[in-house]
């Protein structure tokens, strides 16, 4: 199935986080939390290096990376829970600054591939009892932007996450039918 993938709901995010924590799935918790916080495309997320998110031995509260597709830098915040999960993953594996944050278990690849990431994400979707046709790696990208919009109703704040045109942000959030008129009336 093709088309726009839906963002995760808050209850699904917390349900999966709790499951990953209780089951000691440290790598997956770090990958999930960082995917949500960073809003990076899968190819950018899996190719992160430890030094991209750490200052010395500590995971930084903010990171900036160059996006592969756009060749533009993107900055993102790492919430305390994400920093804790990433720090636990780094310590467990003994990763160093120049190592990939999510190294591949396959000898042919230096880091997790986008295909492997999509497979892991598909497993999370199935564990949550959600329809795999509705979710994909882009769901991770859309989730935080959607939550920010729901909490603030501020299109400009969401636009600053990456779109140059407000119309693109409206389409991205999927609010063109039910919310665009309401928003346009309040911003005039």
Buried (B, 14 or more C-beta within 10 A) or exposed (E): EEEEBBBBBEEBBEBBBEBBBEEEBBBBBBBBBBBBBBBBBBBBBBBBBBBBBBEEEEBBEEBEBEBEEEEEEBEBEBBEBBBBBBBBBBEEBEBEEEBBBBBBEEEEBEBBBBEBBBEBBBEBBEBBEBEEEEBBBBBBBBBBBBBBBEEEBEBEBBBEBBBEEBEEBBBBBBBEEEBBEEBEEEEE
